[in-house]
Amino acid sequence: MALYRNVNVDIWKHPKISVDMNHKEKLLFLYILTNNSTKQSGIYVLPIKQIGFDLNIPQKTVKLILNKFENDLNLIKYNFKTHEIAIKGWGKYNFKNCGKPMLDCIKSELKDVKDLELLKVVSQNISKKEVKDLFERAYNGENIQEEKLTSREFKNEEDKKLKYQKEKQKQKQKQEEKEKEVQKKSNIRSINFYQPKEEDSLYKLPSKEDLEKAKAISQIDL
């Protein structure tokens, strides 16, 4: 679901709108194009009860209008069992500028479609090959979530991984060098230069008693 939907101003000049629809039908068709349940693929769940509640139109009238849109005007396809609706002209106006984010969004939405016949309804008016291929692959039951990379894309991915690994290794080396430098400075600051104490000295100063003994010995006559 997007916050905005594109509606061509020429819609009001189209005979199916300007001539073949009354005011309730015009309102309902504009609602189908712009309500907050719409999806990028042009296929989404829209219960009749919800339409009646939002537009204040009886459900019986809603059913009649949807049948007219589908069978007489050929504008939509509605599955009354799954409550899914497909807008036939959606692909003509909404896939012109379709980049990777939109393609990824469409991939995600298509895998949730229950009535696969609705995929064919929308794909008929899609001119952009990449988008049309997604619809056709989803209709054929292929896994559109898993795509093989081309050789060039694969090389680019490998280059990105290699560059990331080199950058990570470089950061690791810088961090290790920084830690070594910090440890080195820390060791220098913590060096405790040994200061010998007086009692640890190899030659101690003689005490007064030792001096007297030495003096007495020196006075002995040999």
GUMIDO-735510 format. One record per atom (N, C-alpha, C): atom name; x, y, z. Coordinates in pm, 1 decimal. Layout:
PT site        x        y        z
PT   CA        X        Y        Z
...
This chain:
PT site        x        y        z
PT    N     83.1   -119.0      0.0
PT   CA      0.0      0.0      0.0
PT    C     87.3    125.0      0.0
PT    N     49.1    222.2    -82.8
PT   CA    123.3    347.7    -88.1
PT    C     37.1    461.0    -31.7
PT    N    100.4    571.8     -0.9
PT   CA     25.9    685.8     51.6
PT    C    -48.0    760.2    -57.8
PT    N     -0.8    746.2   -182.9
PT   CA    -62.2    816.0   -294.9
PT    C    -84.5    720.2   -411.1
PT    N   -190.6    746.2   -489.5
PT   CA   -216.4    671.2   -611.5
PT    C   -234.7    770.2   -726.7
PT    N   -179.5    733.2   -842.6
PT   CA   -189.9    820.2   -959.9
PT    C   -321.9    796.9  -1032.0
PT    N   -393.7    904.7  -1055.4
PT   CA   -517.5    898.4  -1133.6
PT    C   -506.4   1000.2  -1246.0
PT    N   -511.3    952.0  -1369.0
PT   CA   -501.3   1040.7  -1485.3
PT    C   -625.7   1129.3  -1493.6
PT    N   -604.5   1258.7  -1514.1
PT   CA   -718.2   1352.3  -1518.8
PT    C   -811.0   1324.0  -1636.7
PT    N   -758.9   1256.5  -1737.8
PT   CA   -841.8   1224.2  -1854.6
PT    C   -944.0   1115.1  -1826.0
PT    N   -939.5   1061.3  -1704.8
PT   CA  -1035.0    958.0  -1668.7
PT    C  -1178.9   1006.5  -1685.5
PT    N  -1199.2   1136.5  -1661.6
PT   CA  -1334.9   1192.3  -1668.0
PT    C  -1382.7   1214.6  -1811.7
PT    N  -1291.1   1202.4  -1906.1
PT   CA  -1328.4   1216.4  -2046.7
PT    C  -1357.9   1082.3  -2112.0
PT    N  -1324.3    974.8  -2040.1
PT   CA  -1345.6    841.4  -2096.5
PT    C  -1496.1    810.9  -2100.2
PT    N  -1548.0    765.8  -2214.1
PT   CA  -1692.3    739.6  -2227.9
PT    C  -1746.9    641.2  -2123.6
PT    N  -1665.8    542.6  -2085.9
PT   CA  -1712.1    446.3  -1985.5
PT    C  -1738.6    513.3  -1851.0
PT    N  -1669.5    622.6  -1827.8
PT   CA  -1685.9    695.6  -1701.5
PT    C  -1789.6    807.1  -1717.7
PT    N  -1766.5    892.4  -1816.2
PT   CA  -1849.4   1012.5  -1832.4
PT    C  -1990.2    982.7  -1882.0
PT    N  -2004.5    873.9  -1957.4
PT   CA  -2134.3    844.2  -2018.1
PT    C  -2204.5    725.9  -1953.0
PT    N  -2128.9    617.6  -1930.8
PT   CA  -2191.3    492.1  -1888.1
PT    C  -2207.9    477.0  -1737.6
PT    N  -2157.2    572.0  -1660.2
PT   CA  -2167.8    560.7  -1514.5
PT    C  -2252.8    671.9  -1454.8
PT    N  -2331.4    635.8  -1352.9
PT   CA  -2401.2    738.3  -1275.7
PT    C  -2310.5    785.1  -1162.5
PT    N  -2359.6    873.6  -1078.2
PT   CA  -2272.3    934.8   -977.1
PT    C  -2222.4    832.1   -875.1
PT    N  -2305.0    732.6   -837.9
PT   CA  -2261.1    630.6   -743.1
PT    C  -2153.4    542.0   -803.8
PT    N  -2170.8    509.2   -929.4
PT   CA  -2074.3    423.9   -997.7
PT    C  -1940.2    494.4  -1015.8
PT    N  -1945.5    623.8  -1045.3
PT   CA  -1822.1    701.7  -1057.5
PT    C  -1748.2    704.8   -923.8
PT    N  -1823.7    724.9   -817.8
PT   CA  -1763.8    728.1   -685.0
PT    C  -1700.5    593.7   -651.0
PT    N  -1770.8    484.7   -680.8
PT   CA  -1719.0    353.2   -647.7
PT    C  -1594.8    320.1   -729.9
PT    N  -1594.5    358.5   -856.8
PT   CA  -1477.1    328.1   -939.4
PT    C  -1355.3    407.8   -893.0
PT    N  -1375.5    533.8   -857.3
PT   CA  -1265.2    614.3   -804.8
PT    C  -1217.0    556.4   -671.8
PT    N  -1309.0    503.6   -594.7
PT   CA  -1274.9    438.8   -467.4
PT    C  -1189.5    314.6   -492.0
PT    N  -1224.0    237.6   -594.0
PT   CA  -1147.5    117.6   -628.6
PT    C  -1003.2    152.9   -663.5
PT    N   -984.3    266.4   -727.5
PT   CA   -850.0    308.5   -768.8
PT    C   -766.3    366.4   -654.9
PT    N   -833.1    419.0   -551.9
PT   CA   -758.0    499.0   -454.1
PT    C   -775.8    460.1   -307.8
PT    N   -858.0    360.0   -276.3
PT   CA   -880.7    330.1   -133.8
PT    C   -752.9    276.7    -68.6
PT    N   -752.0    275.2     63.6
PT   CA   -627.4    242.6    136.1
PT    C   -594.1     94.0    140.7
PT    N   -670.9     11.7     68.8
PT   CA   -636.7   -129.6     57.0
PT    C   -566.8   -161.1    -74.6
PT    N   -560.0    -62.1   -163.8
PT   CA   -498.1    -86.1   -294.9
PT    C   -352.0   -126.0   -278.8
PT    N   -302.8   -203.1   -377.1
PT   CA   -163.7   -247.0   -375.4
PT    C    -96.6   -209.7   -505.8
PT    N     35.8   -214.3   -504.4
PT   CA    113.5   -173.7   -621.0
PT    C     88.6   -264.0   -741.0
PT    N     48.8   -386.6   -718.0
PT   CA     26.7   -482.5   -825.7
PT    C   -106.4   -462.6   -896.9
PT    N   -199.2   -389.3   -834.4
PT   CA   -331.5   -371.2   -894.0
PT    C   -427.5   -482.9   -858.7
PT    N   -384.3   -573.3   -770.9
PT   CA   -469.0   -683.7   -723.2
PT    C   -469.1   -680.5   -570.6
PT    N   -587.2   -677.8   -513.2
PT   CA   -591.8   -671.3   -367.1
PT    C   -727.8   -718.4   -316.2
PT    N   -736.0   -740.4   -186.9
PT   CA   -859.5   -786.0   -123.7
PT    C   -946.3   -665.2    -89.2
PT    N  -1072.2   -670.1   -133.7
PT   CA  -1165.3   -560.3   -107.8
PT    C  -1305.7   -618.5    -84.1
PT    N  -1338.6   -649.2     41.1
PT   CA  -1470.1   -707.2     71.2
PT    C  -1584.1   -611.3     36.7
PT    N  -1693.3   -666.3    -12.6
PT   CA  -1811.3   -585.6    -48.5
PT    C  -1864.9   -512.0     74.0
PT    N  -1857.7   -577.2    187.4
PT   CA  -1904.6   -514.9    311.8
PT    C  -1825.1   -388.9    342.1
PT    N  -1694.8   -392.5    317.2
PT   CA  -1609.6   -276.3    341.5
PT    C  -1643.4   -162.1    246.2
PT    N  -1669.1   -196.8    120.7
PT   CA  -1706.4    -93.3     22.5
PT    C  -1834.7    -24.5     66.5
PT    N  -1934.8   -105.5    103.2
PT   CA  -2062.7    -48.4    145.6
PT    C  -2048.9     40.7    267.3
PT    N  -1963.1      0.0    360.6
PT   CA  -1943.8     78.8    482.4
PT    C  -1874.5    211.5    451.8
PT    N  -1769.2    206.4    370.6
PT   CA  -1692.0    327.2    340.9
PT    C  -1770.4    428.2    257.0
PT    N  -1852.3    378.6    164.3
PT   CA  -1923.1    468.6     72.0
PT    C  -2070.1    487.9    108.1
PT    N  -2113.6    418.0    213.5
PT   CA  -2253.9    427.9    255.3
PT    C  -2349.0    387.5    142.1
PT    N  -2312.7    275.3     77.8
PT   CA  -2393.1    219.4    -30.7
PT    C  -2435.9     79.0     10.1
PT    N  -2561.7     41.6     -7.0
PT   CA  -2606.9    -93.9     28.8
PT    C  -2525.1   -200.9    -42.7
PT    N  -2497.2   -311.0     26.4
PT   CA  -2414.5   -416.6    -30.6
PT    C  -2475.5   -473.8   -158.9
PT    N  -2607.5   -480.9   -163.9
PT   CA  -2673.5   -531.0   -283.7
PT    C  -2642.7   -441.9   -402.9
PT    N  -2640.9   -311.3   -379.9
PT   CA  -2609.3   -215.8   -486.1
PT    C  -2462.8   -226.9   -527.0
PT    N  -2376.4   -248.6   -428.3
PT   CA  -2233.0   -265.5   -456.0
PT    C  -2210.6   -384.7   -548.7
PT    N  -2278.2   -494.8   -521.9
PT   CA  -2264.3   -614.2   -605.5
PT    C  -2309.3   -587.0   -748.6
PT    N  -2419.9   -516.2   -763.1
PT   CA  -2471.4   -484.0   -896.7
PT    C  -2372.4   -396.9   -974.7
PT    N  -2314.7   -301.1   -903.0
PT   CA  -2219.0   -211.1   -969.0
PT    C  -2092.9   -287.1  -1009.6
PT    N  -2043.0   -374.5   -920.9
PT   CA  -1923.8   -453.3   -953.6
PT    C  -1948.3   -543.8  -1073.8
PT    N  -2065.6   -601.2  -1080.3
PT   CA  -2101.3   -684.0  -1196.8
PT    C  -2103.9   -601.6  -1324.3
PT    N  -2151.8   -479.0  -1315.5
PT   CA  -2153.9   -390.0  -1432.1
PT    C  -2011.5   -355.1  -1474.9
PT    N  -1926.5   -323.0  -1377.2
PT   CA  -1786.3   -289.7  -1407.6
PT    C  -1716.2   -406.9  -1477.2
PT    N  -1749.6   -529.8  -1432.5
PT   CA  -1680.3   -647.5  -1486.1
PT    C  -1738.1   -694.1  -1619.5
PT    N  -1868.5   -708.7  -1626.7
PT   CA  -1930.9   -771.2  -1744.0
PT    C  -1968.7   -673.4  -1854.1
PT    N  -2008.5   -551.3  -1819.4
PT   CA  -2052.2   -454.0  -1919.5
PT    C  -1940.7   -358.5  -1962.1
PT    N  -1865.0   -308.6  -1864.1
PT   CA  -1763.4   -207.2  -1893.9
PT    C  -1621.9   -265.6  -1906.0
PT    N  -1604.9   -389.1  -1862.3
PT   CA  -1474.5   -456.6  -1874.0
PT    C  -1361.6   -376.8  -1807.0
PT    N  -1387.1   -330.8  -1685.7
PT   CA  -1289.6   -249.3  -1612.4
PT    C  -1217.7   -327.1  -1501.8
PT    N  -1285.7   -425.1  -1446.5
PT   CA  -1228.3   -499.2  -1334.5
PT    C  -1261.3   -648.2  -1347.5
PT    N  -1202.3   -724.9  -1256.6
PT   CA  -1239.0   -865.0  -1237.1
PT    C  -1249.5   -886.0  -1087.5
PT    N  -1365.5   -937.2  -1042.6
PT   CA  -1386.3   -953.5   -898.6
PT    C  -1418.1  -1099.0   -866.4
PT    N  -1348.0  -1151.7   -764.5
PT   CA  -1372.6  -1286.9   -718.1
PT    C  -1454.7  -1277.0   -589.5
PT    N  -1580.9  -1321.5   -597.4
PT   CA  -1670.4  -1307.9   -483.6
PT    C  -1639.1  -1407.2   -371.4
PT    N  -1555.9  -1507.5   -399.7
PT   CA  -1518.0  -1604.4   -296.0
PT    C  -1397.1  -1555.5   -215.8
PT    N  -1296.3  -1508.9   -286.8
PT   CA  -1174.8  -1462.2   -217.2
PT    C  -1180.2  -1312.4   -186.9
PT    N  -1280.9  -1243.3   -242.9
PT   CA  -1297.7  -1098.3   -226.2
PT    C  -1180.4  -1019.3   -286.0
PT    N  -1114.2  -1080.3   -383.3
PT   CA  -1003.1  -1012.8   -450.1
PT    C  -1053.5   -939.8   -574.4
PT    N   -993.3   -825.3   -599.7
PT   CA  -1028.4   -746.2   -716.5
PT    C   -903.3   -717.1   -798.6
PT    N   -917.7   -721.4   -929.3
PT   CA   -807.6   -689.4  -1020.4
PT    C   -852.9   -576.4  -1112.1
PT    N   -771.1   -472.8  -1122.6
PT   CA   -803.9   -357.4  -1207.1
PT    C   -736.2   -377.4  -1342.4
PT    N   -814.7   -391.7  -1447.2
PT   CA   -761.6   -430.6  -1577.9
PT    C   -666.1   -327.6  -1637.6
PT    N   -693.9   -200.7  -1620.7
PT   CA   -608.7    -98.1  -1679.8
PT    C   -495.3    -51.4  -1589.4
PT    N   -476.9   -118.2  -1477.2
PT   CA   -376.6    -75.7  -1378.1
PT    C   -235.5    -72.5  -1437.1
PT    N   -201.4   -174.7  -1511.5
PT   CA    -66.2   -184.8  -1566.3
PT    C    -34.2    -79.8  -1670.9
PT    N   -136.2    -21.6  -1728.3
PT   CA   -115.2     79.3  -1833.1
PT    C    -65.0    210.8  -1776.4
PT    N   -100.1    240.1  -1651.3
PT   CA    -69.6    371.8  -1594.4
PT    C     25.2    369.2  -1474.4
PT    N     50.0    253.2  -1416.0
PT   CA    122.0    250.5  -1287.8
PT    C    259.5    185.3  -1289.2
PT    N    305.8    135.7  -1403.7
PT   CA    434.9     68.3  -1406.7
PT    C    534.9    135.3  -1500.8
PT    N    513.7    260.1  -1533.6
PT   CA    603.3    326.8  -1628.6
PT    C    741.2    351.5  -1567.4
PT    N    744.7    404.1  -1446.3
PT   CA    871.4    427.9  -1376.2
PT    C    884.3    323.7  -1265.1
PT    N    932.4    208.6  -1304.4
PT   CA    934.1     95.3  -1211.7
PT    C   1077.9     54.6  -1181.5
PT    N   1128.9     96.8  -1066.4
PT   CA   1264.4     60.4  -1025.2
PT    C   1264.8    -62.0   -936.1
PT    N   1381.1    -93.6   -881.1
PT   CA   1395.8   -213.5   -798.7
PT    C   1304.7   -213.4   -675.8
PT    N   1290.6   -100.5   -602.5
PT   CA   1200.7   -103.2   -486.5
PT    C   1058.0   -142.3   -523.7
PT    N   1008.6    -88.4   -636.7
PT   CA    873.1   -122.3   -678.9
PT    C    864.3   -268.2   -722.8
PT    N    966.5   -316.4   -792.9
PT   CA    967.5   -456.5   -836.0
PT    C    965.9   -550.4   -715.2
PT    N   1044.3   -515.3   -613.4
PT   CA   1047.0   -596.8   -492.0
PT    C    910.5   -597.1   -423.3
PT    N    844.9   -481.4   -425.5
PT   CA    711.5   -469.1   -365.4
PT    C    611.4   -557.0   -440.3
PT    N    617.4   -552.8   -572.5
PT   CA    526.3   -632.2   -655.0
PT    C    549.7   -781.6   -632.6
PT    N    676.7   -822.4   -625.5
PT   CA    709.7   -962.8   -599.0
PT    C    642.4  -1010.3   -471.3
PT    N    654.9   -929.2   -368.0
PT   CA    599.7   -965.1   -237.8
PT    C    447.7   -976.8   -243.0
PT    N    383.5   -889.7   -320.2
PT   CA    237.1   -888.8   -327.3
PT    C    182.8  -1004.7   -410.4
PT    N    248.7  -1036.7   -520.1
PT   CA    198.2  -1139.6   -610.7
PT    C    193.0  -1277.4   -546.5
PT    N    284.7  -1305.2   -455.2
PT   CA    286.2  -1437.7   -391.8
PT    C    167.0  -1457.1   -298.9
PT    N     95.4  -1348.1   -266.4
PT   CA    -20.7  -1358.4   -177.9
PT    C   -152.8  -1366.6   -253.9
PT    N   -148.4  -1355.2   -386.8
PT   CA   -271.1  -1360.0   -466.5
PT    C   -325.0  -1502.8   -467.4
PT    N   -453.2  -1519.5   -432.8
PT   CA   -514.3  -1652.3   -425.5
PT    C   -572.0  -1695.4   -560.5
PT    N   -640.9  -1603.8   -628.3
PT   CA   -697.9  -1633.8   -759.4
PT    C   -595.4  -1597.4   -866.6
PT    N   -523.7  -1697.1   -917.6
PT   CA   -417.1  -1670.7  -1013.3
PT    C   -468.6  -1615.2  -1146.1
PT    N   -596.0  -1636.7  -1176.2
PT   CA   -651.6  -1583.4  -1301.3
PT    C   -650.8  -1430.9  -1302.2
PT    N   -649.9  -1372.5  -1185.2
PT   CA   -645.8  -1226.3  -1175.8
PT    C   -512.0  -1171.3  -1224.9
PT    N   -407.8  -1254.0  -1215.4
PT   CA   -276.0  -1212.0  -1264.4
PT    C   -279.5  -1187.7  -1415.2
PT    N   -350.4  -1272.9  -1487.3
PT   CA   -362.2  -1257.8  -1632.3
PT    C   -442.2  -1132.9  -1668.3
PT    N   -540.5  -1102.2  -1586.3
PT   CA   -625.0   -984.7  -1611.5
PT    C   -542.5   -856.7  -1611.5
PT    N   -454.1   -842.7  -1513.5
PT   CA   -372.6   -721.4  -1502.0
PT    C   -257.7   -722.7  -1602.7
PT    N   -195.1   -838.8  -1621.3
PT   CA    -75.7   -846.5  -1706.1
PT    C   -103.9   -813.3  -1853.0
PT    N   -228.1   -825.3  -1896.7
PT   CA   -263.2   -798.0  -2036.3
PT    C   -230.3   -654.6  -2078.2
PT    N   -235.5   -563.1  -1983.7
PT   CA   -211.8   -421.9  -2015.6
PT    C    -77.4   -370.8  -1965.5
PT    N     12.8   -462.1  -1928.7
PT   CA    146.0   -421.6  -1881.8
PT    C    241.9   -421.3  -2000.0
PT    N    305.6   -308.0  -2023.5
PT   CA    399.8   -297.1  -2134.9
PT    C    544.5   -316.9  -2090.1
PT    N    572.2   -289.8  -1964.0
PT   CA    708.6   -302.2  -1912.8
PT    C    743.6   -449.2  -1894.0
PT    N    846.5   -494.7  -1963.4
PT   CA    880.2   -636.9  -1968.6
PT    C    911.3   -695.5  -1831.3
PT    N    990.7   -623.7  -1750.3
PT   CA   1030.0   -677.4  -1619.6
PT    C    908.7   -708.2  -1533.1
PT    N    809.0   -617.9  -1538.1
PT   CA    689.6   -636.0  -1456.0
PT    C    602.1   -746.9  -1513.7
PT    N    586.9   -746.6  -1643.8
PT   CA    505.1   -849.4  -1709.3
PT    C    560.5   -988.9  -1681.0
PT    N    693.9  -1001.6  -1682.6
PT   CA    757.8  -1129.6  -1652.7
PT    C    725.0  -1177.4  -1511.7
PT    N    719.7  -1083.5  -1417.0
PT   CA    686.3  -1119.5  -1279.0
PT    C    546.4  -1178.8  -1270.4
PT    N    451.5  -1116.5  -1339.1
PT   CA    313.3  -1164.9  -1338.2
PT    C    303.3  -1303.2  -1403.2
PT    N    372.8  -1320.5  -1515.1
PT   CA    366.3  -1447.9  -1586.3
PT    C    430.6  -1560.0  -1505.5
PT    N    541.7  -1530.3  -1440.9
PT   CA    608.9  -1630.6  -1359.3
PT    C    525.0  -1667.4  -1237.5
PT    N    459.7  -1567.1  -1177.8
PT   CA    372.4  -1594.1  -1063.4
PT    C    252.2  -1678.5  -1107.0
PT    N    199.0  -1650.8  -1226.4
PT   CA     85.7  -1727.6  -1278.3
PT    C    125.8  -1873.0  -1303.4
PT    N    250.8  -1894.5  -1348.5
PT   CA    299.5  -2029.4  -1377.6
PT    C    348.9  -2102.3  -1253.7
PT    N    336.6  -2036.7  -1137.7
PT   CA    374.0  -2102.0  -1013.0
PT    C    521.2  -2100.1   -983.0
PT    N    598.5  -2015.5  -1052.0
PT   CA    742.2  -2007.6  -1026.2
PT    C    767.8  -1924.2   -901.6
PT    N    880.3  -1954.0   -837.5
PT   CA    918.6  -1880.1   -716.8
PT    C    985.3  -1749.6   -757.8
PT    N    909.5  -1641.8   -756.5
PT   CA    964.2  -1513.4   -800.3
PT    C   1045.4  -1446.3   -691.5
PT    N   1050.7  -1506.1   -571.5
PT   CA   1128.3  -1446.6   -463.1
PT    C   1276.7  -1478.1   -478.2
PT    N   1307.6  -1589.6   -546.5
PT   CA   1446.9  -1631.0   -561.2
PT    C   1489.3  -1610.1   -705.0
PT    N   1582.7  -1522.6   -729.6
PT   CA   1631.1  -1494.3   -863.1
PT    C   1780.8  -1516.8   -869.8
PT    N   1824.4  -1574.4   -980.7
PT   CA   1966.6  -1595.3  -1000.8
PT    C   2030.3  -1467.4  -1052.3
PT    N   2144.5  -1435.7   -998.8
PT   CA   2215.9  -1317.2  -1042.6
PT    C   2287.1  -1343.5  -1174.4
PT    N   2293.8  -1243.2  -1258.4
PT   CA   2373.1  -1255.2  -1379.6
PT    C   2519.9  -1256.9  -1340.4
PT    N   2606.5  -1295.6  -1435.6
PT   CA   2749.1  -1303.3  -1405.0
PT    C   2804.3  -1168.4  -1362.5
PT    N   2754.5  -1063.4  -1426.0
PT   CA   2801.7   -929.2  -1391.0
PT    C   2753.6   -890.3  -1252.2
PT    N   2625.9   -919.3  -1223.0
PT   CA   2572.0   -887.9  -1090.9
PT    C   2642.5   -969.5   -983.7
PT    N   2671.3  -1096.3  -1017.1
PT   CA   2740.8  -1182.4   -921.2
PT    C   2879.3  -1127.8   -890.8
PT    N   2950.0  -1082.9   -995.8
PT   CA   3083.9  -1026.3   -978.2
PT    C   3076.6   -901.0   -891.4
PT    N   2975.9   -818.3   -915.1
PT   CA   2959.9   -696.5   -835.6
PT    C   2935.3   -730.1   -689.0
PT    N   2854.2   -833.8   -665.0
PT   CA   2826.7   -875.9   -527.8
PT    C   2953.6   -928.9   -460.4
PT    N   3032.1  -1007.3   -538.3
PT   CA   3156.6  -1060.6   -483.7
PT    C   3255.2   -948.6   -453.8
PT    N   3261.2   -849.1   -543.0
PT   CA   3350.2   -735.0   -521.3
PT    C   3310.6   -658.9   -395.8
PT    N   3179.5   -645.5   -374.8
PT   CA   3130.8   -575.8   -256.1
PT    C   3169.7   -651.1   -129.4
PT    N   3154.0   -785.6   -134.4
PT   CA   3189.8   -866.4    -18.2
PT    C   3338.8   -857.8     11.0
PT    N   3420.3   -865.2    -97.2
PT   CA   3565.3   -859.1    -80.1
PT    C   3607.6   -723.7    -24.3
PT    N   3547.1   -618.0    -76.4
PT   CA   3578.6   -483.9    -28.3
PT    C   3540.2   -468.9    118.2
PT    N   3425.7   -525.4    154.8
PT   CA   3379.6   -518.8    293.6
PT    C   3475.4   -594.1    386.0
PT    N   3519.7   -713.5    340.2
PT   CA   3611.7   -792.5    421.1
PT    C   3745.2   -722.5    440.2
PT    N   3796.3   -659.5    332.0
PT   CA   3922.7   -586.5    342.4
PT    C   3909.3   -467.9    437.5
PT    N   3798.9   -398.8    425.9
PT   CA   3775.9   -282.9    512.9
PT    C   3764.6   -326.7    658.6
PT    N   3698.1   -439.3    679.2
PT   CA   3683.1   -490.8    814.7
PT    C   3818.2   -533.0    872.1
PT    N   3902.5   -596.9    788.2
PT   CA   4035.7   -638.9    831.6
PT    C   4122.5   -518.9    863.9
PT    N   4110.0   -415.0    781.7
PT   CA   4187.6   -293.3    804.3
PT    C   4148.0   -227.8    936.9
PT    N   4019.0   -223.7    963.3
PT   CA   3970.5   -166.3   1088.6
PT    C   4019.7   -247.7   1208.5
PT    N   4022.0   -381.1   1189.7
PT   CA   4069.2   -468.3   1297.1
PT    C   4216.5   -443.0   1328.0
PT    N   4298.4   -426.4   1221.9
PT   CA   4441.1   -399.2   1239.8
PT    C   4462.6   -266.0   1310.1
PT    N   4385.5   -165.1   1269.2
PT   CA   4396.8    -34.3   1333.1
PT    C   4361.9    -43.4   1480.6
PT    N   4257.8   -121.6   1510.8
PT   CA   4216.1   -135.8   1648.9
PT    C   4322.6   -206.1   1732.0
PT    N   4384.2   -309.5   1671.8
PT   CA   4490.3   -381.9   1742.9
PT    C   4611.2   -292.1   1766.9
PT    N   4649.7   -212.0   1667.8
PT   CA   4761.5   -120.1   1683.2
PT    C   4731.9    -16.0   1790.3
PT    N   4608.4     28.8   1790.7
PT   CA   4568.9    128.0   1890.6
PT    C   4576.2     69.0   2030.9
PT    N   4530.5    -55.3   2045.0
PT   CA   4533.3   -120.7   2175.6
PT    C   4677.1   -144.7   2222.0
PT    N   4765.4   -182.1   2127.0
PT   CA   4906.6   -202.8   2161.2
PT    C   4970.4    -72.7   2208.1
PT    N   4938.1     36.8   2140.4
PT   CA   4993.7    167.0   2176.8
PT    C   4947.5    208.7   2315.7
PT    N   4819.0    182.7   2341.8
PT   CA   4764.8    217.1   2474.0
PT    C   4831.1    132.9   2582.4
PT    N   4851.9      3.4   2553.4
PT   CA   4915.0    -86.4   2649.2
PT    C   5059.9    -45.3   2674.7
PT    N   5127.5     -2.5   2568.2
PT   CA   5265.9     39.8   2580.5
PT    C   5278.6    160.8   2671.3
PT    N   5191.6    258.7   2650.7
PT   CA   5193.4    379.1   2735.1
PT    C   5160.1    344.5   2878.3
PT    N   5067.9    251.2   2893.6
PT   CA   5027.7    210.9   3027.9
PT    C   5143.9    144.4   3101.5
PT    N   5222.2     61.6   3029.2
PT   CA   5337.8     -6.0   3090.0
PT    C   5444.7     92.6   3132.4
PT    N   5463.9    194.3   3049.7
PT   CA   5565.8    295.1   3081.4
PT    C   5528.8    371.0   3208.6
PT    N   5399.4    402.7   3218.3
PT   CA   5354.3    477.5   3336.6
PT    C   5361.0    392.9   3462.8
PT    N   5345.5    261.4   3444.8
PT   CA   5337.5    175.2   3563.6
PT    C   5472.3    118.4   3608.7
PT    N   5579.9    151.8   3533.8
PT   CA   5711.5     99.7   3573.4
PT    C   5748.2    154.4   3712.1
PT    N   5782.8     67.3   3800.2
PT   CA   5818.7    108.0   3936.2
PT    C   5969.9     90.4   3953.5
PT    N   6038.5    203.2   3940.6
PT   CA   6184.4    196.5   3955.4
PT    C   6217.7    156.7   4099.8
PT    N   6299.8     52.7   4112.7
PT   CA   6330.7      0.6   4246.0
PT    C   6424.6     94.4   4320.0
PT    N   6379.6    135.4   4435.4
PT   CA   6460.5    222.3   4521.1
PT    C   6510.1    139.2   4638.9
PT    N   6637.5    104.3   4640.7
PT   CA   6688.1     18.3   4749.5
PT    C   6680.0     88.4   4883.9
PT    N   6640.4     10.9   4980.4
PT   CA   6631.3     64.0   5115.7
PT    C   6768.9     53.1   5182.7
PT    N   6780.1    126.5   5290.1
PT   CA   6909.3    129.3   5358.4
PT    C   6951.1     -8.3   5407.1
PT    N   6852.1    -89.1   5456.5
PT   CA   6886.3   -221.2   5508.7
PT    C   6922.0   -319.5   5399.0
PT    N   6886.7   -283.1   5270.4
PT   CA   6919.1   -372.2   5159.4
PT    C   7056.2   -342.5   5101.3
PT    N   7121.6   -238.7   5149.4
PT   CA   7250.2   -200.6   5092.4
PT    C   7356.2   -305.9   5125.7
PT    N   7449.2   -326.7   5030.7
PT   CA   7554.3   -425.9   5051.0
PT    C   7647.4   -384.2   5166.4
PT    N   7680.7   -259.3   5175.4
PT   CA   7766.1   -206.9   5282.8
PT    C   7685.2   -116.3   5374.1
PT    N   7664.8   -161.2   5497.2
PT   CA   7587.6    -82.8   5592.8
PT    C   7682.2      6.5   5673.6
PT    N   7631.0    116.0   5720.9
PT   CA   7709.6    202.7   5810.1
PT    C   7728.0    132.2   5944.6
PT    N   7852.0    130.9   5997.0
PT   CA   7874.7     61.1   6125.8
PT    C   7803.7    133.3   6238.7
PT    N   7756.6     53.9   6329.2
PT   CA   7689.2    111.0   6446.0
PT    C   7794.8    158.2   6547.8
PT    N   7749.5    226.8   6649.6
PT   CA   7839.9    277.5   6753.4
PT    C   7906.8    161.1   6825.2
PT    N   7836.3     56.1   6845.4
PT   CA   7890.3    -61.1   6913.6
PT    C   7999.8   -125.7   6830.7
PT    N   7975.1   -130.9   6698.1
PT   CA   8076.2   -189.7   6609.0
PT    C   8203.9   -105.2   6608.0
PT    N   8187.3     24.5   6613.2
PT   CA   8302.9    112.8   6613.4
PT    C   8386.9     93.4   6739.8
PT    N   8319.3     78.4   6853.2
PT   CA   8391.6     59.4   6979.3
PT    C   8467.0    -72.7   6979.8
PT    N   8404.0   -178.3   6923.1
PT   CA   8469.9   -308.0   6916.0
PT    C   8593.9   -300.3   6828.4
PT    N   8578.6   -233.3   6716.4
PT   CA   8690.9   -220.5   6623.2
PT    C   8804.9   -142.6   6687.1
PT    N   8770.4    -39.3   6766.9
PT   CA   8872.2     43.1   6833.1
PT    C   8945.8    -39.3   6937.3
PT    N   8869.8   -120.8   7011.1
PT   CA   8929.8   -203.9   7117.5
PT    C   9027.3   -304.4   7057.0
PT    N   8987.6   -362.7   6945.9
PT   CA   9072.2   -462.2   6878.0
PT    C   9202.6   -396.2   6827.3
PT    N   9191.7   -278.6   6780.2
PT   CA   9308.9   -209.9   6723.3
PT    C   9410.8   -174.4   6832.2
PT    N   9367.1   -167.2   6961.0
PT   CA   9456.0   -130.2   7069.1
PT    C   9525.2   -253.1   7133.8
PT    N   9490.2   -371.1   7090.8
PT   CA   9551.7   -492.3   7146.4
PT    C   9696.0   -504.6   7095.5
PT    N   9783.7   -530.2   7183.4
PT   CA   9925.2   -545.3   7145.9
PT    C   9950.3   -687.9   7105.8
PT    N  10000.5   -704.0   6989.2
PT   CA  10033.7   -839.2   6940.5
PT    C  10174.4   -872.1   6980.8
